[in-house]
Amino acid sequence: MTAMDMPRSRARFAIKPGVPWKAIRIASFYLALLGVWKLIAVMEVWPTYTFPPPEDVFQDLRLLVKDGILWDAIQTTMQRMAIGYSLSIVIGLVVGISMGSFKWVDEAVGSLVLGLQSLPSITWFPLAILWFGLSEHAIIFVVLMGSVNSIAISSAAGVKGIPPLLLRASNMFGGPWWQKLIYVILPAMLPSMVQGLKLGWSFAWRSLLAAELLFVSISLGHLLSVGRDLNDVSQVVAIMLVIVALGMLMDRLVFGQLERWVNERWGLSQAR
């Protein structure tokens, strides 16, 4: 092997920097967290019936999976989330684009949207029960009100952030308003919308789980409530872990991919 071939040979067998080490760092962190959890349980800083060890939590989780209860609960919760969040995206986009496009709408509706954004979403549940009864519609309404305001605010900010020169150029070409909306406004506001959609999802997710605590139907929130009523802390912690895992999965598979695509498409990617 010549001297010129040595760097090429090393490059061929080199491991990509950052790819395995990232996984190792993440795995090490969660293993350490699990070890701390186990250590606190062994030291009995709190009684085991209030602070269960990891094996008890995973045993309860295994039983819920084996009985099929967990899958039914996840399916019900995710269906409610999909309906409520989809409605909040549609309504939030309509309100937000109107606020960003028309000054009088922003002046009239903008203050109301900002005021409602500061209102905890669970406070809508009593009103939802009075309007819709203790039903699926009440839960979906709470999910909608929990996320629609943040999406509307981010949509309005995205429209206001569009360069005026781009809007004037689109007006010069003429065409119906819907073409301007589809081909100019929506693409231009998308980079500002990504964080709003992500924030709206987190608000909707919290609203849904809070509402399900009060609704007797198989769901993740109901399993939390059952664990509380039975003083089964292991089940409560197990469902909490499932909720966290679902949130992380959505962030990784949906919003993470969307952010990556937007950054690459609009040239916003930064090397880390």
PyMOL commands that set and color helices and strands:
alter all, ss='L'
color gray80, all
select helices_A, chain A and resi 5-13+19-43+54-67+69-101+103-117+121-132+136-160+164-172+177-212+220-229+233-265
alter helices_A, ss='H'
color red, helices_A
deselect
rebuild
show_as cartoon
